[in-house]
Amino acid sequence: MPENLKWLEYLLRILLAIGLGFCIGLERKMRFKEAGVRTHVVVAAGACLFMLVSKYGFADSKQFDASRIASQIVTGISFIGAGMIIYRKQTVHGLTTAAGVWFTAGVGCAAGAGLYIVSAGATVLIILVQCLLHIRCKFFHNKRYSQIKLVFADAEGAGAKIKELFGVEEFGDFNAKRKEDVVQFTAVIKTDKLFDEEFIANILHDYPYIISAERVYDEI
């Protein structure tokens, strides 16, 4: 390509990065994720631009190193991804979204480096993987667990009976304290079984030594 038309090729690379980022972001937006089309487009275009600057912007320097700026894209995008990850109620949210933004930056870098087939192919592959893993199939999904916090009085066989009722083998966060000359136990059970409010109400009614039962949170 003539020297005076190279800028057109560079702009086309940025345009390609924008298109690929749009495709990845659209799939995320359709699943109502935190980072949508605009975020992925900007990340892909920005990574592409930095790659172009890194590869061609300092070519006239004697200390030219094409990887110097490009290598910092990985570090810089990691800070953006970290801001998307939320740890709430002992469960991590946004990890896949952060990884997707990081991947989109890689696609932008590939487009900026002129690896057109690689960048386009990687985009198609990640979209296919995301769609495949969202198929309603038990093989692709972990079980959903519930944690229930129980408070029960000291009674003969109470612990064993509670384990039997909820179908668990052990307690978590088990502790005891004395209250008004009565020893009360607090324990958390983790189970993949679904216990509705009616079941818990019946448990409290039929077993007086169980003082309270509260669902703490659900996790995948």
DRENDO-1510 file (C-alpha; in Angstrom, 1 decimal, always signed):
<recs>
REC; n; res; u; v; w
REC; 1; MET; +0.0; +0.0; +0.0 .
REC; 2; PRO; +1.4; +3.5; -0.8 .
REC; 3; GLU; +2.8; +5.4; +2.1 .
REC; 4; ASN; +0.2; +8.1; +1.9 .
REC; 5; LEU; -2.6; +5.6; +2.2 .
REC; 6; LYS; -1.4; +3.8; +5.2 .
REC; 7; TRP; -3.5; +6.0; +7.5 .
REC; 8; LEU; -6.6; +4.6; +5.7 .
REC; 9; GLU; -5.5; +1.0; +6.6 .
REC; 10; TYR; -5.0; +2.0; +10.2 .
REC; 11; LEU; -8.5; +3.5; +10.3 .
REC; 12; LEU; -10.0; +0.4; +8.8 .
REC; 13; ARG; -8.3; -1.7; +11.5 .
REC; 14; ILE; -9.9; +0.5; +14.2 .
REC; 15; LEU; -13.2; +0.1; +12.4 .
REC; 16; LEU; -12.8; -3.7; +12.4 .
REC; 17; ALA; -12.0; -3.6; +16.1 .
REC; 18; ILE; -15.2; -1.5; +16.7 .
REC; 19; GLY; -17.3; -4.0; +14.7 .
REC; 20; LEU; -15.8; -7.0; +16.6 .
REC; 21; GLY; -16.3; -5.3; +20.0 .
REC; 22; PHE; -19.9; -4.5; +19.0 .
REC; 23; CYS; -20.5; -8.2; +18.3 .
REC; 24; ILE; -19.1; -9.3; +21.6 .
REC; 25; GLY; -20.9; -6.5; +23.5 .
REC; 26; LEU; -24.2; -7.3; +21.8 .
REC; 27; GLU; -24.1; -10.8; +23.1 .
REC; 28; ARG; -23.4; -9.5; +26.6 .
REC; 29; LYS; -26.1; -6.9; +26.4 .
REC; 30; MET; -28.7; -9.5; +25.4 .
REC; 31; ARG; -27.9; -11.3; +28.6 .
REC; 32; PHE; -28.3; -8.1; +30.6 .
REC; 33; LYS; -24.6; -8.1; +31.8 .
REC; 34; GLU; -22.9; -5.1; +33.4 .
REC; 35; ALA; -20.7; -4.4; +30.4 .
REC; 36; GLY; -22.6; -4.0; +27.2 .
REC; 37; VAL; -22.1; -2.8; +23.7 .
REC; 38; ARG; -20.5; +0.6; +24.4 .
REC; 39; THR; -18.0; -0.8; +26.9 .
REC; 40; HIS; -16.8; -3.5; +24.6 .
REC; 41; VAL; -16.6; -1.2; +21.6 .
REC; 42; VAL; -14.6; +1.4; +23.4 .
REC; 43; VAL; -12.2; -1.3; +24.9 .
REC; 44; ALA; -11.7; -2.9; +21.5 .
REC; 45; ALA; -11.1; +0.4; +19.7 .
REC; 46; GLY; -8.9; +1.7; +22.4 .
REC; 47; ALA; -6.7; -1.4; +22.4 .
REC; 48; CYS; -6.5; -1.3; +18.7 .
REC; 49; LEU; -5.4; +2.4; +18.7 .
REC; 50; PHE; -2.7; +1.7; +21.4 .
REC; 51; MET; -1.5; -1.2; +19.3 .
REC; 52; LEU; -1.2; +1.0; +16.2 .
REC; 53; VAL; +0.7; +3.7; +18.2 .
REC; 54; SER; +2.9; +1.1; +19.7 .
REC; 55; LYS; +3.7; -0.6; +16.3 .
REC; 56; TYR; +3.9; +2.4; +14.0 .
REC; 57; GLY; +4.1; +5.5; +16.1 .
REC; 58; PHE; +7.7; +5.2; +17.2 .
REC; 59; ALA; +9.2; +3.4; +14.2 .
REC; 60; ASP; +11.5; +6.3; +13.5 .
REC; 61; SER; +13.1; +6.0; +17.0 .
REC; 62; LYS; +16.4; +4.3; +17.5 .
REC; 63; GLN; +15.1; +2.8; +20.7 .
REC; 64; PHE; +11.9; +1.5; +19.1 .
REC; 65; ASP; +10.1; -1.3; +20.9 .
REC; 66; ALA; +6.8; -2.3; +19.4 .
REC; 67; SER; +5.7; -4.3; +22.5 .
REC; 68; ARG; +6.3; -1.6; +25.1 .
REC; 69; ILE; +2.9; +0.1; +24.9 .
REC; 70; ALA; +1.0; -3.0; +23.8 .
REC; 71; SER; +2.2; -4.9; +26.9 .
REC; 72; GLN; +0.7; -2.2; +29.1 .
REC; 73; ILE; -2.8; -2.8; +27.5 .
REC; 74; VAL; -3.0; -6.1; +29.4 .
REC; 75; THR; -2.2; -4.4; +32.7 .
REC; 76; GLY; -4.4; -1.4; +32.1 .
REC; 77; ILE; -7.5; -3.3; +31.1 .
REC; 78; SER; -7.0; -5.5; +34.2 .
REC; 79; PHE; -7.8; -2.5; +36.4 .
REC; 80; ILE; -11.1; -1.9; +34.5 .
REC; 81; GLY; -12.0; -5.6; +34.8 .
REC; 82; ALA; -11.2; -5.5; +38.6 .
REC; 83; GLY; -13.7; -2.7; +39.0 .
REC; 84; MET; -16.5; -4.9; +37.5 .
REC; 85; ILE; -16.0; -7.7; +40.0 .
REC; 86; ILE; -18.2; -7.5; +43.0 .
REC; 87; TYR; -18.0; -9.7; +46.1 .
REC; 88; ARG; -21.4; -9.8; +47.7 .
REC; 89; LYS; -22.7; -12.2; +50.3 .
REC; 90; GLN; -19.7; -14.5; +49.9 .
REC; 91; THR; -20.4; -14.8; +46.2 .
REC; 92; VAL; -18.4; -13.3; +43.3 .
REC; 93; HIS; -20.3; -11.4; +40.6 .
REC; 94; GLY; -19.0; -10.0; +37.3 .
REC; 95; LEU; -16.0; -12.3; +36.9 .
REC; 96; THR; -17.0; -13.5; +33.5 .
REC; 97; THR; -17.9; -10.0; +32.4 .
REC; 98; ALA; -14.4; -8.7; +33.5 .
REC; 99; ALA; -12.8; -11.6; +31.6 .
REC; 100; GLY; -14.8; -10.8; +28.5 .
REC; 101; VAL; -13.7; -7.2; +28.5 .
REC; 102; TRP; -10.1; -8.4; +28.9 .
REC; 103; PHE; -10.6; -10.8; +25.9 .
REC; 104; THR; -12.1; -7.9; +23.9 .
REC; 105; ALA; -9.0; -5.9; +24.5 .
REC; 106; GLY; -7.0; -8.8; +23.0 .
REC; 107; VAL; -9.3; -8.8; +20.0 .
REC; 108; GLY; -8.6; -5.1; +19.5 .
REC; 109; CYS; -4.9; -5.7; +19.8 .
REC; 110; ALA; -5.0; -8.4; +17.2 .
REC; 111; ALA; -7.0; -6.1; +14.8 .
REC; 112; GLY; -4.5; -3.3; +15.4 .
REC; 113; ALA; -1.6; -5.6; +14.6 .
REC; 114; GLY; -3.2; -6.5; +11.3 .
REC; 115; LEU; -4.2; -10.1; +12.3 .
REC; 116; TYR; -7.6; -9.8; +10.7 .
REC; 117; ILE; -8.5; -13.5; +10.5 .
REC; 118; VAL; -7.2; -14.1; +14.1 .
REC; 119; SER; -9.2; -11.2; +15.5 .
REC; 120; ALA; -12.4; -12.1; +13.6 .
REC; 121; GLY; -12.0; -15.8; +14.4 .
REC; 122; ALA; -11.5; -15.2; +18.1 .
REC; 123; THR; -14.6; -13.1; +18.2 .
REC; 124; VAL; -16.7; -15.8; +16.5 .
REC; 125; LEU; -15.3; -18.4; +18.9 .
REC; 126; ILE; -15.9; -16.5; +22.1 .
REC; 127; ILE; -19.5; -15.7; +21.1 .
REC; 128; LEU; -20.1; -19.4; +20.2 .
REC; 129; VAL; -18.6; -20.5; +23.6 .
REC; 130; GLN; -20.7; -18.0; +25.5 .
REC; 131; CYS; -23.9; -19.1; +23.7 .
REC; 132; LEU; -23.0; -22.8; +24.2 .
REC; 133; LEU; -22.4; -22.4; +27.9 .
REC; 134; HIS; -25.8; -20.7; +28.4 .
REC; 135; ILE; -27.7; -23.7; +27.0 .
REC; 136; ARG; -30.0; -25.1; +29.7 .
REC; 137; CYS; -28.0; -28.3; +30.3 .
REC; 138; LYS; -27.0; -29.7; +33.6 .
REC; 139; PHE; -23.5; -30.4; +32.3 .
REC; 140; PHE; -22.8; -26.7; +31.9 .
REC; 141; HIS; -24.3; -25.5; +35.1 .
REC; 142; ASN; -23.3; -25.9; +38.7 .
REC; 143; LYS; -25.9; -26.7; +41.3 .
REC; 144; ARG; -27.5; -23.9; +43.2 .
REC; 145; TYR; -26.9; -24.1; +47.0 .
REC; 146; SER; -28.8; -22.6; +49.8 .
REC; 147; GLN; -27.4; -21.8; +53.2 .
REC; 148; ILE; -29.8; -21.9; +56.2 .
REC; 149; LYS; -28.9; -20.5; +59.6 .
REC; 150; LEU; -30.5; -22.5; +62.4 .
REC; 151; VAL; -30.8; -21.7; +66.1 .
REC; 152; PHE; -31.8; -24.6; +68.3 .
REC; 153; ALA; -31.9; -25.4; +71.9 .
REC; 154; ASP; -29.8; -28.1; +73.6 .
REC; 155; ALA; -31.9; -31.3; +73.4 .
REC; 156; GLU; -31.0; -34.9; +73.2 .
REC; 157; GLY; -30.4; -35.9; +69.6 .
REC; 158; ALA; -31.3; -32.5; +68.3 .
REC; 159; GLY; -28.3; -32.1; +66.0 .
REC; 160; ALA; -28.7; -35.5; +64.4 .
REC; 161; LYS; -32.4; -35.0; +63.9 .
REC; 162; ILE; -31.8; -31.6; +62.2 .
REC; 163; LYS; -29.2; -33.1; +59.9 .
REC; 164; GLU; -31.6; -35.8; +59.0 .
REC; 165; LEU; -34.4; -33.3; +58.3 .
REC; 166; PHE; -32.3; -31.2; +56.0 .
REC; 167; GLY; -30.4; -34.1; +54.5 .
REC; 168; VAL; -26.9; -32.8; +55.4 .
REC; 169; GLU; -23.9; -34.6; +57.0 .
REC; 170; GLU; -22.4; -31.7; +58.9 .
REC; 171; PHE; -22.9; -28.2; +60.2 .
REC; 172; GLY; -20.9; -25.1; +59.3 .
REC; 173; ASP; -20.1; -22.2; +61.6 .
REC; 174; PHE; -21.3; -24.2; +64.6 .
REC; 175; ASN; -21.2; -22.4; +68.0 .
REC; 176; ALA; -23.0; -22.4; +71.3 .
REC; 177; LYS; -23.9; -19.8; +73.9 .
REC; 178; ARG; -25.8; -19.8; +77.1 .
REC; 179; LYS; -29.0; -17.7; +77.3 .
REC; 180; GLU; -31.1; -17.6; +80.4 .
REC; 181; ASP; -29.7; -20.8; +81.7 .
REC; 182; VAL; -30.4; -22.5; +78.4 .
REC; 183; VAL; -27.7; -23.5; +75.9 .
REC; 184; GLN; -28.5; -22.5; +72.4 .
REC; 185; PHE; -26.7; -23.7; +69.3 .
REC; 186; THR; -26.2; -21.7; +66.1 .
REC; 187; ALA; -25.3; -23.6; +63.0 .
REC; 188; VAL; -25.3; -23.1; +59.2 .
REC; 189; ILE; -26.2; -25.8; +56.8 .
REC; 190; LYS; -25.4; -25.9; +53.1 .
REC; 191; THR; -27.7; -27.9; +50.8 .
REC; 192; ASP; -28.6; -28.2; +47.2 .
REC; 193; LYS; -32.2; -29.1; +48.1 .
REC; 194; LEU; -35.0; -26.6; +47.9 .
REC; 195; PHE; -36.8; -25.9; +51.1 .
REC; 196; ASP; -39.8; -23.6; +50.8 .
REC; 197; GLU; -41.2; -21.4; +53.5 .
REC; 198; GLU; -44.0; -23.9; +54.3 .
REC; 199; PHE; -41.4; -26.6; +55.0 .
REC; 200; ILE; -39.5; -24.4; +57.3 .
REC; 201; ALA; -42.7; -23.3; +59.1 .
REC; 202; ASN; -43.7; -26.9; +59.6 .
REC; 203; ILE; -40.2; -27.7; +61.0 .
REC; 204; LEU; -40.5; -24.9; +63.5 .
REC; 205; HIS; -44.0; -26.1; +64.5 .
REC; 206; ASP; -43.2; -29.8; +64.8 .
REC; 207; TYR; -39.9; -29.4; +66.6 .
REC; 208; PRO; -40.1; -26.9; +69.4 .
REC; 209; TYR; -36.3; -27.1; +70.2 .
REC; 210; ILE; -35.6; -25.4; +66.8 .
REC; 211; ILE; -35.9; -21.8; +67.7 .
REC; 212; SER; -35.4; -20.2; +64.2 .
REC; 213; ALA; -34.5; -21.1; +60.7 .
REC; 214; GLU; -33.4; -18.4; +58.2 .
REC; 215; ARG; -32.1; -18.7; +54.6 .
REC; 216; VAL; -28.9; -16.8; +54.5 .
REC; 217; TYR; -28.3; -16.7; +50.8 .
REC; 218; ASP; -28.3; -18.7; +47.6 .
REC; 219; GLU; -25.1; -19.4; +45.6 .
REC; 220; ILE; -24.2; -21.1; +42.4 .
</recs>
